[in-house]
Amino acid sequence: MLGVLTVNTGTPDAPRAREVSRFLSRFLADPRVVEIPRLLWLPLLRGVILPLRSPRSARNYRRVWMDGGSPLAVYSQRLRHALELELEAQLPGGVAIESAFLYSDPLVPAALHKLRAAGAQRIVVLPLFPQASGTTTGPVYDQVAAVMRRWRALPDLHLIADYHADPGFISALANSVREHWNQHGRTAHLLMSFHGLPQRCVQRGDAYENQCRATAALLAAALDLAAADWSLSFQSRFGAERWLGPATDRVLAELPGKGARSLTVMCPGFAVDCLETLEEIAIGGREIYLHAGGTQFQYVSALNDRGDHAQALARLVLANAGG
């Protein structure tokens, strides 16, 4: 029996300050995410950041909340189902799949125990972070290892580090842009916005920036874009330290003045839509761009549960299943 575990960051249970605070407390307390000594960081987090940030984040979540929960939770479950159908077609009755989050239910330990109970003797762990980072993929490794440390009978374990250059993934991204342009019309410029990362992480050896740039270049080539027709940026800065650039909000404000009066934006680092794509980019990014003089703003949804996305991930899982 093959067990498959997909993992994403997580989400509040409700768009209220209390639930948001509980989620952010788990998330931002992880030393992989914020690399500040705990004695300095935790009092600041609990005494200042959570009380200030949680109500504001809750308001943002309410702008994009869906009937079934947060976008990340809803689309993660839809993607899990689509991936299950693809894998079942390849391995009828021979696969069990679970979806987990790092900082909210369903948590990684519970999902792994379900796979073990289902009889999985080989487990493939797929972090839904196409570009690997110690701040995202790293915690997946940590949590899986912490669970396995207590198991006597160990499975054949395979962890997929990244899939930033996977041909199926790049093809699905290109298809999503083409379909969007076919439906809404092509714009003058394509902006690929990736989640930001403190510059010190890259200086310490994190491969994330290089992988983001590789994904962007491969996608631009797949779309036959000239160098002047696309650009790359990094969003979601937090705190006062230096982050990867250029910053998405600054690029959005500058593009109209550079002649890009119509714009398509996508977020190739997010497997499914979430607060950062829907509220920060599709809503907030649109406001910045139009206020700066842009005339047309289009947002291309994350791959979510697209068929070609599920097919690409299924091929990736089977290629890493060890036979």
Buried (B, 14 or more C-beta within 10 A) or exposed (E): BBBBBBBBBBBBBBBBBEBBBBBBBBBBBBEBBBBEEEEEBBEEBBEEBBEEBBBEBBEBBEEBBEEEBBBBBBBBBBBBBBBBBBBBEBBEEEBBBBBBBBBBEBBBBEBBEBBBEEEBEBBBBBBBBBBBBBBBBBBBBBBBEEBEEEEEEEBBBBBBBBBBBBEBBBBBBBBBBBEBBEEEEBBBBBBBBBBBBBBEBBEEEBBBBEBBBBBBBBBBEBBEBEEEBBBBBBBBBEEEEEBBBEBBBEBBBBBBEEEBBBBBBBBBBBBBBBBBBBBBBBBBBBEBBBEEEBEBBBBBBBBBBBEBBBBBBBBBBBEBBEE
